[in-house]
Amino acid sequence: MSADPSPRLADPAPGTGEVEIRRSARRTRSVSAYREGDRTIVLVPARMSEAEERRWVGVMLEKLAAKERDRERRRTPGDAELAARAARLSAQYLDGRARPATVRWVTNQNSRWGSCTPAEGSIRLSHRLREMPEYVVDYVLLHELAHLLVPGHGPGFWRLLEAYPRTERARGYLEGAAGAARLPAPPDDGAAT
């Protein structure tokens, strides 16, 4: 088969959008694909047979779709979703008594995981938590929610967190993350803030 330097459109599977095949004489074995708007571009070697091309287009479409599904699954919540998560945690573990006025992600907390200003009813979580497991985010959020009810880290505060079954595991995770990032160790009272 001769090299066809001009791109052409493939006949994709239904629902996959437009697929453009680009053959390259410089490409000898590798096949790659990427999205460009609503179109998928598949780069193949110029000497690849049409049967192999069809097979690789299918493989690459599935790989792209899997990567997009994974990206969507790992998508981090925005402030509205974080506020809804706080409401669910408050209802589940604090009988709905902690009602923050605002809950939001912030980028200016590099030595804390979260903070709470009880007088304003505001909770802020560090953007660094976005890559951590959900149970860790839930723990820090619940920790800050508990501060709306009990400002300090006394026994009454820690009793509120006893209901969350992953408290110790989350605290261990945060200690490890702080050590890896060479952040200051959390206070001896176990505070997440």
Disulfide bonds with the S-S distance in Angstrom:
none
